[in-house]
């Protein structure tokens, strides 16, 4: 997996420099990390391995076992599968000069933590979304392959996705991770959860029977980006889902959005069930670090000590844990 969005590290940030509070970035990162709210979360492995292990207990057979008095039946064997997710380290830093009015650590943090935190959240969410959009179960709004898609989201395509999940005994999401630490969970109204690009909003809201989030009879939104529900599916806007430019059929046929004006852009909208995918906990011990090089530290590359830098490094992995529990809809978007 290539580093997303040009994430890089630099020799300017060296191990001998102090590691400052990573938590300063988290409040700004959380606004982007909606997928993490319904993921199965694992802490960073303590053995410094770059491989995280998730386990999945397979559903037992449902054939009836008739009991005979005095006879012990054979035990049912349980299948436990281990899913491996390879972690990678990502990071970004920015430089500032001695012209910054106040170069004290607290002032530098106040100045740059928002933009670094937002960037970190966006980078990690793009990794999560890319993984969800790589699943094997797919529903096309028309045709049988992406190159034919030129129809906007329909109720029928959502119904097909729901039918697929239900046929595979995929449980609806009933718990939400605490955005502050991703460890604690709270109960939510049972539903499947869809992550949709904001370009799809008008098509979703036009569905007959769509319920806007402000008209929910009870409960509260999963996130501020939730826009409503339809047929037991809650829709959360996420602009990091995959959009394949000009990958569909002729856009003019159904007046759909096209980057070049010829073929329709195709949008991925994954719909997930409980325990469909897993991630590494961003807030866990050792998962990330913020690094700070103050102005005034002369180095070979900065002999006059004119520059400082601040940045982050973070370990992350995202993995589909059960292909039967994720269905992505590939759809075009209506031109407005």
N, C-alpha and C positions, 0 to 999 in steps of 0.2 A: 504494500500500500504506500503510495507516494505521500509525502507530507502535503496536507491540504493548504491552499491559500498561501503558498510560499513560506510556510513556517520554517524557521531556521535557527541555528545557534551560532555563537561566535566565540573566537578565542579571547575577546575582551572580557567575557564572563568566565572567571577562573575559580576553581574550587576553593582557593585560599580566601576569597572574599566572603564576607558574612552572608548567611541566608536569613532573610527577613520574613516577616509574617505573610505566609501565602493566603491567609484568611482575608487579607485586605482586598483581594481581587474577587473573592467569591460572590459578594452581593451583586456585583456588576455582571458576573458570568451567568447567574441563575436566570436572568430574564430571557435568555435564549434557550435554556436547557429544559424544554418541555418533554422530550422523549424520556429523559431520566426519571420523570415523575412516575412512570408506570413500568419501569424496567425492574428486572431482578438484579439486585446490586451486590457485588462482591468487593470486599476490601482488597487492597494491594497485598499480594502474597508476602508473608514475612520472611520467606527463605530467599528473597531477592531474585526469584525466578522471573522470567519474562513471560511465563505461561500461566494464565489463570484457568482454574478448572471449575466448571459448572456441572451439576448433576441433574439428571432427569429420570424420574421413576415412571416407567411405562404403565399404561393402564392395564389392569388385569382382565383376563378373559371373562366373558359374561355367561358362559355355558353353565347351566344349573348342575350342582353337585348333590345328588340325592344321598342322604345319609341312611346307613343301616345300623340298627341298634347293636352296640357292642363292637362295631368295626370303625377304626380310625381311618378317615379318608387320606389319600395322598396329599401332601402339602402342595400348595400352588407356588410355582416358582415366580419370583419377581425379577424383572429385568431393570437394571439400573445402568443408564448410559452416561458416560462422561463426555462433556463437550469442552474442547480446549479453545481458548482465545489467546492469541499472541499479543502481548502488550508492546506498544511502541512509545517512545518518548517524543514529545512535541514541545516546541518553545518559540518564543519571539522576544526580542529586546529592542528598545529604542534608545537613541543617544540624545543627550542634551549637553549644552555648552555652558561655560562659565558666565555667559551673558544672562542666564536665567537669574532673575532677581534674588531668589532665595534658594540656595542649593542644599539646605538642610534636609535630612532624610524625610522628616514628616511632611515638609512642604513638597518634596518631589513625589512622595506617595500621593498626596492630595491632588497633585496636578496630573499624574499619569496613570494612577490605578484604575480610574474609570475606563479609559480607552484600552488598557491592557486586559482588564477583566472582561470587558465586552468582547474583545477579540478572542480570548481564550474560550469563552462560552460558545461563540460562533464556530470556532474551529472544531471543538469537541462535538457540538451538535451536528455539524456537517458529517463527521465520521459516523455518528449514530444513524443519521438519516440515510446515508449511503448504504450502510449495512442493511437497514430495513427494506430498502428498495432493491436489494439484490436477491430477495427470496425467490423460490421456485414456483410458488402458486400465484397466478396472475389472471385477472379478468380484464378483457379489452372492451371498451365501450362499443366498438364495432370491429368486425373482422376477427381474424385469428392470430394476428401478429402486429407488432408495433407499427410496421410500415404502412398498415392500412388505416390506422386510427385517425379519424378526423371528426369524431362526434364528441360533444361535451358530455359531462357526467350525467347519467340517467338513474332514475329509481331502480330500473331493472338491473343495472350493473352493480348497484349496492346490494340489491336482493340476492344476486348471484354470489357475491362475496360472503354475505351472511350465511347463505345456505351451505357454502363450502366449509366455513368455520364450524357451523353447527353439526354438519355431517361428520366432522373429525373430533367431535366432543370437546371443542375448544371452549373453555370457561370464559365468561365475561370478566372484565377487570373489576375487582371489588375493593382494591386497596390502592392507596396513593402514597408515594414516598414523601416524607417531609422535605420541602425544598431547601430548608436550612442545612440539613445534614445528610439526607438521603438514607438514613438508618431507620428512623422512626416511621411508622406507617399509620394511616388513618383510613377508616372505612369510607367508601364512596358508593353511590348508586351504581348497581351492576350495569355494565354496558361494554360494548366493544369501543375501541378508540381509534379514530382515523387522524392521520397527520396530513394536512393539505396545504398546498401553496396558496398564498393570499390571492393569486390570480383566479383561483377556483371558487372564491367566495360567492360571487354573484350566481354561479350555476348551482351551488349548494343551497343558497338561500331561496332559489326559485323552485326547489323541489316541493311538490304538493305534500303537505304534512310536516314540513320542516318546522322545528320549534326553536326560536331564537333563545339564546342563553338567558336573556333578561325575563323570559316568560316561564322559566323552570318553576314547577310547582313547589319543589323542595330541593334541598341540597344547594351546593355552590359550585362554581366552575372549577375544573381541574387547574386552570391557569387563566391569566388575563387574556390569553390568546384563544380561548375557547369561544366559538361563535354560536353553537347550538347543537341540536341532535336531530336524528332522523332514523326511524325504525330501530331504535336501541343502539345507534352508533353516535358517539360524541365526536365532534369535529374540532380539532385544534390546529390553528394556522402555524405553519412551519415552513419558512422559505428556504430551507436547506434540503428539502426533498429533491430528488433528481428531476430535472427538466431536460428532455432531449429535443434540442432545437431542430426544426425541420425534419423530424424523424418519422412523421406520420403520412397520411394520405393527403390529397389535395385539400388545402384549407378553404378554398372558395366554395367547395361543395356545400358545406354547412356553416360558412362564415365564421371560421375559427381563427384563433391567433396563430400567426406564423412569423418567425424571425425575419425571413427574407421575402415573405409574401407569396410563397409557392406551396410548400408543404406544411402541414400543421405541426406545431410544437406539441410534444407529448409529455404529459405531467404524470409523475408517479404519486399515488396516494395510498400508502400502506395502512391497512386496518389490522389492528393487533388484538390478541386475546391475552388473558392472564398468563404470565410466565413465558411469553413468546420470545423474549430476547433478554440479554444481560449486558451489564456494563461494569466497569471498574469504578468504585466510589471516588469521586473527585475530592471529597472532604476527608477521606481516610488519611491516617498518619503515613507520611512518606509518599503520598500520591503526587504531590507537587511542591514546588519551591519558588519563592520569589527572590531574585538576586539583584543586588544593588552595588554599583561601583560609583563611589562619590567623585565629584570633581576634586582634583587635588592629588589624586593617585597617579604619579608619573609612571608610565610604562614605556616599553620600547616603541610601541605604535603611537603613543601620545606623550612624548618627552617633555612637553611644556604643561602637562596636566590641565589641558583646556576642556576636556570632555569627561562626562560621566555617562553611565548607562543604567537602565533598570529593565528588568524583564522577568519572564517566568519560564519554568520547565514543568511539564506535567506528564505522567504516565497515563495511558488510556487504552482501552480495548472495548469494542462493541461486537456482540455476536448473537445471531439468531440461534435460539436454543431448541426450537421446534418449528420446522418448516410448515407443519400443519396448522400452526397458530398465527400465521401471518399471511394475509392475502393482499396483494397490491392491485389497485385498479389503475390502469393506464388510460388516460382520457385526454382529449383536446379541451380547449377552453374557448367559450364563446367570445367573439369579438364584440366589444361594446361601442 
